[in-house]
Amino acid sequence: MSIGKLGPQAVVTTSPDSRLEEITATLESENVGSIVVTEDDEPVGMITDRDAALAIHDHDDVGSVSVADVMTERPVTVHEDDDPVAVSKAIRDNNVRRFPIVDDDGELAGIATLDDLVATIGEELENVAATIEAQSPEYSP
C-alpha cells in the first residue's frame, strides 16, 4: 500500500491570506485538526487548531490575524508513492502528526496523519490475528 491510499485525498485547504476567524470556523465545521495552506496547489504551510489557540497570546485581535502569521511554513511532506513506513519515520524525525501528501509535481494529493497510520496498523494486526486464530483453534487471547 502506498501513502497515497493511507489517508483522505479530500484535504481541507486555505490560502496564506485567510484570516484566523474563518480558519477556526472551518476547523470546527469540517471537524479537522489542521488545514493545509496552499499556493498554486502546492502545500506551503500547515495551520492547526493548536496554532490558532496559541495565537491568542501574541495578538490583540486574533480573529483578524492572517494564516501566514501563525502557520508552520514549509511543512514536511511525503510522496504519494512512498510506503506507509515513511510516515512513521517522518513522525519520528520531525515530531509532527500530519503530513501533506504530494505528487511528482509537488502538488497536494492528500494528507496522512498519525491517526491514519495507527488505524492502518490496527487493521493489519486484525488480519494477522484472524490468521493466527484460524490456524490455532485452541488459541484464545
N, C-alpha and C positions, 0 to 999 in steps of 0.2 A: 504494500500500500504506500502511496506517495503522500506527502504532506498536503498536497492539493485536495486530497479526499478526506483529510483528517478533520478539518473544521469547516464552518459555513463559508460558502462562496459569496453570499449576500452580506456585505460589510457596511456598517453604518459609517459614513464619511462626512467630512466637513472641509471647509477651506480655512486657511490661517486667519482670515479677516473676520470670521464669525465671532459673535460675542458670547461670552460665558453664560449669560442668561439663557440664550437659546440652546446652548450646548447642554446645560443641566436639564432643561425640559426634554431634550432629545434622549439623554441618558435614561430618564425616567420613562418616557413613552415607549422607547424601544427595548426597555428592560436589559440594558447592556452596561458594562462597567468601563468601557472605553470606546473611543471614536478615533478612527484613523483620519489624520489630516492629510489631504492630498492636493497636489497641483499637477495639472496635466495627467491625471490618472496615476501618478506615482506617489507613493507614501513619503511625506516629508516630515511627519510628526505623529505623535500619539497624545491624546488627552484622556485622562482617566477621571473617574469620579473622585479619586483622592487628590489629583491635581486641582480640581475645581474646589474641593473643600479647603485645601491649604492656601488657596489664593486669597482667602478672607484675611489672612494675616498681613498680606503685602499690599492690599489695595483698598481704598476707601469705598469706591463704588464698584464692587466686584462684578456686578451684572454687566457692566459696560466694558469690561476688560476683554481684549481680543484673545482668541485662542493662541495666536502666535506668542503672546506674552507669558503664557503658562504651560504650553505644551512641551513635551520632550521632543527635541529636534533629532533628526536623522535616526529614526527608530531602527533597531536591529530587525532585519528581515530574514526570511527563509525562502528558498526557492520551491516552487510548486512540485518539482520532480524529486526533491530530497526525500530521504527516508524519515519516518517519524522520530527516529532516534536523534535526528538533527535538532528537533525541538527540545528534547531532553538536554542535549549538550548546550544549546543556546540559553536555556533556563539557567543551567549551572554557570556558564561563562559570563552571563550578563545580568543575572539576578533580576529578571523581569518575567512576567507571566503571560504576556500577549505579544504575538509576532505577526505583522502583516506578511502575507504570502505574496510573492511576486513571480511574474512570468519571465521569459527570456528577455523581454524588453524593459524590465524593471517596473512594469505596471502592476497595480494591485489586482490580485487574483483570488484573494480570500483572507482569512485570518485563522491563526492557530493559537490555542491557549493551553495553559497548564491543565485546565479542566478537560479540554478535548483529549489531551494525551492520557490523563488518568482514566477517563471513560473508555477510551480505546483499549488501554491495557486491561481494564476490568472485563471488557467483552472478550478479549483474547484469553484471559485466565478462566472465564466461564467455559470457553470451548475446551481448554485443556482439562478442566475439572470434569466435564462431561465425558471426555475420553477415558480418564482415569476411572471414573465410576462405572462406565460401561465395561471396561476391561477387568475390573476388580469388584464384582458384585457384593462381596463381603465388606468392602471398604465403606465406612460411614464417617464423615468428618464430625 
